[in-house]
Amino acid sequence: MNKCDRNVWLQGGNSVCCREDKPLPRPYRIVLLGAPGVGKGTQAEMLSERLQACQLSTGDIFRAAKAADPATLTPAMRDALGYMQRGELVPDDTVIALVKERMTCLQCPYGFLLDGFPRTVHQAEALDEMLQQVNLRLDCVLNYELPLDEVVTRLSGRRTCRECKTTYHVMTKPPRKANMCDKCGGELYQREDDRPESIRVRLQAYEQSTAPLVEYYSKHGLLRSISAAGTPLEVFERTMVVLNERRI
């Protein structure tokens, strides 16, 4: 099975991003919500493999913009990079413009898993309009939930190599030798934003910003909340139960 061309999502443009094999008769189109540390990215990877849907992360676009040749940036990427370089939040209209530059990805006959967009009600309304213009709609919005204390425990156990930036976890993915990277032997340290006090501030900000979005999708009958407790496989199995029920 041929993979989707990730460059179309990362760089923008009108190229076709879908695989060349037979399109799915009924692809999934899903938005993923969840606070940092709940394992949303892992679930997105597992769902992409099972459902054959394109994993579309706006965070990947931002990282690509930082690493790209400025001459190759699309107008929206250039605007977004300017905000990031000034240490400012990228405003809604710029994020929406980034996604509009990638409409071919939203129309992929294999469906999509949107991660990181929408983040606000304004962005959600813009997504609705984009899909309506091409006669598409969302299947559901998966909201991964985990108690605050458990998220803090997960994130505060993370350690990062100063040299190669490989990440570990003191409980779930410890290095073979304490405080030393398995790959390069570099020193492992705890990043400032992985400290418990910093994590709580980030999570509280996330809850405040996404609460209206959760309400928005609840009113539209699209929201499905899933416990993110347990192993990735356990969470994945819960997710598939929800998706199968949604399709009945």
N, C-alpha and C positions, 0 to 999 in steps of 0.2 A: 504494500500500500504506500503510495507516494505521499510524502509530507507536504503540508502547505508551505508556501514561500513566505518565510518570516519577514523578509526584507520589505514586502509590500506593506505590512503593518508597521514596521519600524521606520520606514523611510517615506511612506505615503505614495500617492500616484494612482494610476488607473489600471495597473496590471491585474490580471486575474490571479487570485491567491489560492484558489482551490486546487485539489488534486485532480489528476487526469482520469482516475478510475470512475466507476459508475456513481453518480450522486445518490445520496440517501433519499428514500421516498418521503420521510418525515423527519427532517433534522431538528435538533434541539437548539433553541435560542434562549440563553440563560444569563442572568446577572448574578454575580456572587458578591455577597456582603459579609463582612466579618472584621473584627478588630485585629490589630497587629498581634501575632502570637497565637491565634486560634488554629493555624494550620491551613488557612484558605488556599495558599499557593500550592501546597501539596495536594489538596483535593482537586484543584483546577487541573493539575497534571494528570491525576488518575482519571478524572472525568473526561479529559480530552482523549486519553487513550481508549477508554471504553466507548464513548459516544461518537468518536471521530470528529468532534467539533473543534474549531480553531480556538486556541487559547489566546485571548486578546487582552493584554495588560497595558494600561496607560503608563504605568511605572516603567515598563520596558522602553516606551517611546521617549520618556524624559531622559533615561540613561543613554539611549542612542543619540539623542540630541547633544548631550554633553561630550560624547566621544567622536561625533561626526565632523567632517570638514565643513566649516561654516558655509562654503559655497554650495554645498549640496542640501542645505536645510530648506524645508518648505516654509512659507510665510508664517504659519502657525507655530512650527517648531522654533523658528527664529524668535518669535515673540515670547514663547514659553521659556526659552533659554535665557532671554534677557531678564525675566522675572527671577528665575532661579539664581542667576549670577549676582543679582542684587539682594538675595536672601529673602525674597518676597514670595508669597503664595501665588501660584498661577491662577488667575481669575477664571470664573466659570466660562465666560465667552471664549477665552483662548483654548480651554480644554475642549469645549464643544467644537471649535474650529478644527482642532487636531483630529477629532473623530470624524468630522465631515470630510476631511481630506482622505479618509480611509473607508469610504462608503462601500467599496467593492468587498472589503472584508466582512462587513455586516450582511452582505448579500451572498456570501459563500454558500453553495448548496449543501455544505456539510454542517451548517449552523455555526454558532459561536458561544464562547464562555467569556463574558465581559468581567474583567477584574480591575477594580480601581475607577470604574466609570459605570454609572453616575455616582457622584459623591454628595450631590445636593438635589433638592427638588427641582430647581431650575434646570440642572443637567438631565434629570429624569424626564422632564417635560420635553426637552430638546430631543432626547433619544426617541421618545414616543413619536414625535413629528418626523424624524428621520426614517423610522421604520414604516410609518403610515405612507410616506411618499413612495415607497417601493412595495407596498402591500404586504408587509411583514408585521409580525407581532411577537412579543415575548411569550415563552411558555411559562416561565416562573422566575421568581427571585429567591435564591437560597441565602438565608441569613444564618451564618454559623455563630453559635453562642457558647460562651464559657465564662464561669464566674471570675470576677476581677482577680481574686487571690490566686487562682490557678494560672491565669494569664501572666501575672507578675512572676510566679514561680518558673514558668516556662522561659520567659524572656530573660529574667535575671540570672539564669543558669548558663546563658550563652557566653562563650569566650571566642575571641578572634585573634588570629595570628598577626603580629605586627608586620611581618615581612610579606607573606603571600596572601593574607586576608582570608584564609580558610577558616570556617566557623566550626565550633564544637559546642557540646553541651555537657555540663558537669555530671548530669545523671543519664541522659539518653544517648549521648554520643561523646564520651570522654576520650581524650587522647591516650595513647598507649603509655606515655610517660607524663606525669603531672606537669602542667604549665608549659609543655613543649609541643610544638606542632609536629605531627607525624610526617608531613610532607617535606618541610624544609628545616625543621629544628628551631624555628623562630619562637620567640616568647609569646605566650598566650596572655591576653589581658581582657578586662571587662570594659566595654565601651561606655562612655558617659551616659548615652541614652538607653543602655541596658541595665542601669542601676534602678532598684525598686522605686525610689522616689521620682525618678524621671519617667519611668514606665507608667506610674499612676496618673501623672499629669497628661501624658499622651493619650491614655485610654479614656480619661474623663473628657478630653477634648473630642475624641472620636465619638463617644456616646452622644455628646451634645450636638455635634454636626450631623450625625446620621439618624437621630431620633425622628426628625421630620420626614426623612426619606423612608424609614421603616413604616411610618404611618401612611405615607403616600401609597406605597405598594400594597399595604394591608387593605386600604380602601378600594383598591383596584382588584382585590382578590388574587393577587399574584404572589404574595409573600409566604414562604414556607420556612419556619425556623427549625434548625437542626442543632442538636447538642454536639459540641466539638470535643467532648470529653472522651478519653480512651485512646486507643491506637488509631493511626491513620486508616487502617483497613476497617475498623469498627465504624468510624465516622463515614467512610465511603459506603459501607453497606447500608447505613441509615439513609444516606443521600439517595441511593438507588431505589430504596423502598418509596421514598417521597416522590421521586421522578416517575416511577412506574404507576403510582396512584394517580399522579397528575395526568397521565396519558390515558387512563381508563375512561 
